[in-house]
């Protein structure tokens, strides 16, 4: 389900690395410490703001909004907010849009619309925790995809980091009390994971002719057009109410929740996510994105009054440990490449 050109570039990866040519800044010998630090910080920021989406969406859904209406409004609202700065960036550069229509469409269809819609569909059949766990199999899908294309197995630390992060997700989401699994729900959850993987891979493409702002706005417009198009055809229920919503007993207007869902959980989240993927590469950025679950638990506690359990805190430590293992592997490979380059010279 991935663009052929992306797969071809993945095949140009260093044989012993899970980092690909489509992953700038990740594991490259020339990547500066400042760039890595910036990338790590922006990736964490992206996870923090992405994590607010559930807490902003839940009051709307409880007030009578359908998931299609909430997702569509989120994407279209974010696109409209970004439209003017995007037009400013494109002045005199409109010729750069047409050659880049494929990554824009891929990002909008898979990374935005399908990812969000599939997650909400999965929630209809599974517990929210199980659905979110399936979506966050995206980093594992990226590692497996690189493995399949390059025919080179990931290094030990990357494998350990992946396993540790998944164990942490299981603990954070506390899925042990789930009531059975619906195959249809699993299917939707895995489709959401594919969408999230495409988000990281497309966002990581080092393309000087495609500004991240243009990619974000274009993708949001494509995604919202798809969602509202399905609604117009009667394939997706679209219903919204315009009364008050409740945050942990605090009553406020519906547009407050929608504004948070649009500005914080979409505009800031998608932009920072693309910058993070370009700075760190798809694999590492996606693993840092796992911390979104930790922040989602925190936001749910602050905005919805849902207190995290001790087992979730333990899971958070596991996720951080997994990210550190992946990062250590990337840095070790970078040092190895520097030493080899010095030996050749």
C-alpha positions as CSV (number, residue, x, y, z in Angstrom):
1,X,0.0,0.0,0.0
2,X,3.1,2.2,-0.3
3,X,4.2,4.2,-3.2
4,X,6.7,2.3,-5.4
5,X,9.2,5.2,-5.3
6,X,9.3,5.1,-1.5
7,X,9.9,1.3,-1.6
8,X,12.7,1.8,-4.2
9,X,14.4,4.4,-2.0
10,X,14.0,2.0,1.0
11,X,15.9,-0.6,-1.0
12,X,18.9,1.8,-1.1
13,X,19.4,1.6,2.7
14,X,22.6,0.8,4.3
15,X,22.6,-3.1,4.5
16,X,23.0,-3.3,8.2
17,X,20.7,-0.6,9.2
18,X,16.9,-0.1,9.6
19,X,17.5,3.5,8.5
20,X,16.6,4.1,4.9
21,X,17.4,6.7,2.2
22,X,13.9,8.0,2.9
23,X,14.9,8.8,6.5
24,X,17.1,11.9,6.5
25,X,18.9,12.7,9.7
26,X,18.5,9.3,11.2
27,X,21.7,7.4,11.7
28,X,23.6,9.5,9.1
29,X,27.2,10.2,9.9
30,X,26.7,13.9,8.9
31,X,23.8,14.5,11.2
32,X,24.7,17.2,13.7
33,X,24.0,16.9,17.4
34,X,22.0,20.1,17.3
35,X,19.8,18.7,14.5
36,X,19.3,15.5,16.4
37,X,18.4,17.4,19.6
38,X,16.0,19.6,17.7
39,X,14.4,16.6,16.0
40,X,14.0,14.8,19.3
41,X,12.4,17.8,20.9
42,X,10.0,18.5,18.0
43,X,9.1,14.8,18.0
44,X,8.2,14.9,21.7
45,X,6.2,18.1,21.1
46,X,4.3,16.5,18.2
47,X,3.5,13.5,20.5
48,X,2.2,15.9,23.2
49,X,-0.1,17.8,20.9
50,X,-1.3,14.8,19.0
51,X,-2.2,13.2,22.3
52,X,-4.8,15.9,22.9
53,X,-7.0,14.7,20.1
54,X,-8.9,12.1,22.1
55,X,-9.5,14.5,25.0
56,X,-10.9,17.1,22.7
57,X,-12.9,14.7,20.5
58,X,-14.5,12.8,23.3
59,X,-16.7,15.7,24.6
60,X,-17.9,16.3,21.0
61,X,-18.7,12.6,20.4
62,X,-20.6,12.5,23.7
63,X,-22.5,15.5,22.7
64,X,-23.8,13.7,19.6
65,X,-21.2,14.3,16.9
66,X,-20.4,11.3,14.7
67,X,-16.8,10.3,14.2
68,X,-16.9,11.2,10.5
69,X,-18.1,14.7,11.3
70,X,-15.5,15.2,14.0
71,X,-12.6,13.9,11.8
72,X,-13.8,15.9,8.8
73,X,-14.2,19.1,10.7
74,X,-10.8,18.7,12.3
75,X,-9.0,18.3,9.0
76,X,-10.9,20.9,7.0
77,X,-10.6,23.4,9.9
78,X,-6.9,22.8,10.1
79,X,-6.5,23.2,6.3
80,X,-8.3,26.5,6.3
81,X,-6.1,27.8,9.2
82,X,-3.0,26.9,7.2
83,X,-4.2,28.0,3.8
84,X,-3.1,31.6,4.0
85,X,0.5,30.9,5.2
86,X,0.6,28.1,2.6
87,X,-0.3,30.5,-0.2
88,X,2.3,32.9,1.0
89,X,5.0,30.1,0.9
90,X,3.9,29.1,-2.6
91,X,4.1,32.6,-4.1
92,X,6.2,32.2,-7.3
93,X,6.6,28.4,-6.6
94,X,3.3,27.0,-7.8
95,X,5.2,24.9,-10.3
96,X,6.5,22.7,-7.4
97,X,3.1,21.4,-6.5
98,X,2.2,19.3,-9.6
99,X,5.4,17.2,-9.5
100,X,4.7,16.4,-5.8
101,X,1.1,15.4,-6.1
102,X,1.9,11.7,-5.2
103,X,3.3,12.4,-1.7
104,X,0.6,14.9,-1.0
105,X,-2.2,12.5,-2.0
106,X,-0.5,9.6,-0.1
107,X,-0.2,11.7,3.0
108,X,-3.7,13.0,2.8
109,X,-5.4,9.7,2.0
110,X,-3.4,7.3,4.2
111,X,-1.6,9.4,6.8
112,X,-4.6,11.7,7.5
113,X,-8.0,10.3,6.4
114,X,-7.6,6.6,6.5
115,X,-5.5,6.6,9.7
116,X,-8.1,8.6,11.6
117,X,-11.2,7.1,10.1
118,X,-9.9,3.5,10.6
119,X,-9.1,4.2,14.2
120,X,-12.6,5.4,14.9
121,X,-14.0,2.4,13.0
122,X,-11.9,0.0,15.1
123,X,-13.2,1.6,18.3
124,X,-16.7,0.5,17.3
125,X,-15.6,-3.1,17.6
126,X,-12.8,-3.0,20.1
127,X,-11.9,-1.4,23.4
128,X,-10.2,2.0,22.8
129,X,-7.0,0.6,24.3
130,X,-6.8,-2.4,21.9
131,X,-7.6,-0.2,18.9
132,X,-4.9,2.3,19.8
133,X,-2.4,-0.5,20.4
134,X,-3.1,-1.9,16.9
135,X,-2.6,1.6,15.4
136,X,0.7,2.0,17.1
137,X,2.0,-1.1,15.5
138,X,3.1,1.4,12.8
139,X,6.8,1.5,13.9
140,X,6.9,-2.3,13.8
141,X,5.4,-2.2,10.3
142,X,8.2,0.2,9.2
143,X,10.9,-2.0,10.5
144,X,9.4,-5.1,8.9
145,X,8.9,-3.2,5.6
146,X,12.6,-2.1,5.5
147,X,13.5,-5.7,6.4
148,X,11.4,-7.1,3.5
149,X,12.7,-4.6,0.9
150,X,16.4,-4.7,1.9
151,X,16.4,-8.4,2.9
152,X,18.6,-7.4,5.8
153,X,17.4,-8.1,9.3
154,X,17.3,-5.2,11.8
155,X,20.1,-4.9,14.3
156,X,19.7,-6.4,17.8
157,X,19.2,-3.1,19.6
158,X,16.5,-2.0,17.2
159,X,14.7,-5.3,17.7
160,X,15.0,-5.0,21.5
161,X,13.8,-1.4,21.3
162,X,10.8,-2.4,19.3
163,X,9.9,-5.3,21.6
164,X,10.4,-3.1,24.7
165,X,8.2,-0.3,23.3
166,X,5.4,-2.7,22.4
167,X,5.5,-4.2,25.9
168,X,5.3,-0.7,27.3
169,X,2.3,0.1,25.1
170,X,0.6,-3.0,26.4
171,X,1.2,-1.9,30.0
172,X,0.2,1.8,29.4
173,X,-3.0,0.8,27.6
174,X,-3.8,-1.9,30.2
175,X,-5.3,-4.3,27.7
176,X,-5.4,-7.3,30.0
177,X,-9.0,-6.7,30.9
178,X,-10.2,-6.4,27.3
179,X,-13.4,-8.4,26.5
180,X,-12.5,-10.5,23.5
181,X,-11.4,-9.4,20.0
182,X,-13.5,-8.8,16.9
183,X,-11.7,-9.7,13.6
184,X,-13.3,-6.8,11.8
185,X,-12.0,-4.4,14.5
186,X,-8.5,-5.9,14.2
187,X,-8.7,-5.3,10.5
188,X,-9.6,-1.6,10.9
189,X,-6.9,-1.2,13.6
190,X,-4.2,-2.6,11.3
191,X,-5.4,-0.4,8.5
192,X,-5.0,2.6,10.9
193,X,-1.4,1.3,11.6
194,X,-0.7,1.3,7.8
195,X,-1.9,4.9,7.6
196,X,0.3,6.0,10.5
197,X,3.3,4.2,9.0
198,X,2.7,6.1,5.7
199,X,2.4,9.3,7.6
200,X,5.9,8.8,9.1
201,X,7.5,7.5,5.8
202,X,6.0,10.3,3.6
203,X,6.8,12.9,6.2
204,X,10.4,11.8,6.3
205,X,11.1,12.3,2.6
206,X,13.8,14.9,2.1
207,X,12.3,16.9,-0.7
208,X,13.6,20.4,-1.0
209,X,10.9,21.2,-3.6
210,X,8.0,20.3,-1.3
211,X,7.7,22.6,1.7
212,X,6.4,20.8,4.9
213,X,3.7,23.4,5.2
214,X,2.5,22.7,1.6
215,X,2.5,18.9,2.3
216,X,0.5,19.4,5.5
217,X,-2.1,21.7,4.0
218,X,-2.4,19.7,0.8
219,X,-2.8,16.4,2.8
220,X,-5.4,17.9,5.1
221,X,-7.4,19.1,2.1
222,X,-7.2,15.8,0.4
223,X,-8.2,14.0,3.6
224,X,-11.1,16.2,4.3
225,X,-12.3,16.0,0.7
226,X,-12.3,12.2,1.0
227,X,-14.2,12.2,4.3
228,X,-16.8,14.7,3.2
229,X,-17.1,12.9,-0.1
230,X,-17.9,9.6,1.6
231,X,-20.4,11.5,3.7
232,X,-22.1,13.1,0.7
233,X,-22.4,9.6,-0.9
234,X,-24.1,8.3,2.3
235,X,-21.2,5.9,3.1
236,X,-20.2,7.7,6.2
237,X,-22.6,9.1,8.8
238,X,-22.1,12.9,9.3
239,X,-23.9,14.5,12.2
240,X,-23.0,17.5,14.5
241,X,-24.6,19.3,17.4
242,X,-24.0,22.8,18.4
243,X,-24.7,23.0,22.1
244,X,-22.4,22.7,25.1
245,X,-19.8,20.1,25.8
246,X,-18.3,18.9,29.1
247,X,-14.7,18.6,30.2
248,X,-14.6,16.7,33.5
249,X,-17.8,18.4,34.6
250,X,-16.8,21.8,33.2
251,X,-19.4,23.0,30.7
252,X,-18.2,25.0,27.7
253,X,-19.3,25.7,24.1
254,X,-18.8,23.1,21.3
255,X,-16.5,25.3,19.4
256,X,-13.9,25.3,22.2
257,X,-13.5,21.6,21.8
258,X,-13.5,21.8,18.0
259,X,-10.9,24.6,18.2
260,X,-8.6,22.5,20.3
261,X,-9.1,19.5,18.1
262,X,-8.3,21.7,15.0
263,X,-5.5,24.0,16.1
264,X,-3.7,22.0,18.8
265,X,-4.4,18.4,17.7
266,X,-4.1,19.0,14.0
267,X,-2.3,22.1,12.9
268,X,0.5,22.0,15.4
269,X,0.5,18.2,15.5
270,X,0.9,17.5,11.8
271,X,3.4,20.2,11.2
272,X,5.7,19.2,14.0
273,X,5.3,15.6,13.1
274,X,6.6,16.2,9.5
275,X,9.5,18.3,10.8
276,X,10.4,15.5,13.3
277,X,10.3,12.8,10.6
278,X,12.5,14.9,8.3
279,X,15.0,15.5,11.2
280,X,15.1,12.0,12.6
281,X,13.9,9.7,9.9
282,X,10.7,7.6,9.8
283,X,11.9,4.8,12.1
284,X,13.1,6.9,15.0
285,X,10.4,9.5,14.7
286,X,7.7,6.8,14.8
287,X,9.2,5.2,17.9
288,X,9.3,8.6,19.7
289,X,5.7,9.0,18.5
290,X,4.9,6.1,20.8
291,X,5.1,8.4,23.7
292,X,1.9,10.0,22.5
293,X,0.1,7.2,24.5
294,X,1.8,8.5,27.7
295,X,0.7,12.0,27.0
296,X,-2.8,10.9,26.0
297,X,-3.2,9.3,29.4
298,X,-1.9,12.5,31.0
299,X,-4.3,14.7,29.0
300,X,-7.2,12.4,29.8
301,X,-6.4,12.8,33.5
302,X,-6.2,16.6,33.3
303,X,-9.1,17.3,30.9
304,X,-11.4,14.3,31.5
305,X,-10.6,13.3,35.1
306,X,-9.3,9.9,34.1
307,X,-6.6,8.9,36.6
308,X,-3.7,6.8,35.2
309,X,-2.9,3.5,37.1
310,X,0.5,2.5,38.4
311,X,0.8,-0.1,35.6
312,X,0.5,2.6,33.0
313,X,3.4,4.5,34.6
314,X,5.5,1.4,34.4
315,X,4.5,1.1,30.7
316,X,5.7,4.6,30.1
317,X,9.1,3.8,31.4
318,X,9.3,0.8,29.1
319,X,8.4,3.0,26.1
320,X,11.1,5.5,27.0
321,X,13.6,2.7,27.3
322,X,12.6,1.3,23.9
323,X,13.1,4.7,22.3
324,X,16.6,5.0,24.0
325,X,17.6,1.6,22.6
326,X,16.6,2.6,19.1
327,X,18.4,5.9,19.4
328,X,21.5,4.2,20.8
329,X,21.5,1.8,17.8
330,X,21.3,4.7,15.4
331,X,24.1,6.6,17.1
332,X,26.3,3.6,17.2
333,X,25.8,2.9,13.5
334,X,26.6,6.6,12.8
335,X,29.9,6.3,14.7
336,X,30.7,3.1,12.8
337,X,30.1,4.8,9.4
338,X,32.4,7.7,10.5
339,X,35.2,5.3,11.5
340,X,34.8,3.3,8.3
341,X,34.9,6.5,6.2
342,X,38.1,7.6,8.1
343,X,39.7,4.3,7.4
344,X,39.0,4.5,3.7
345,X,40.5,8.0,3.5
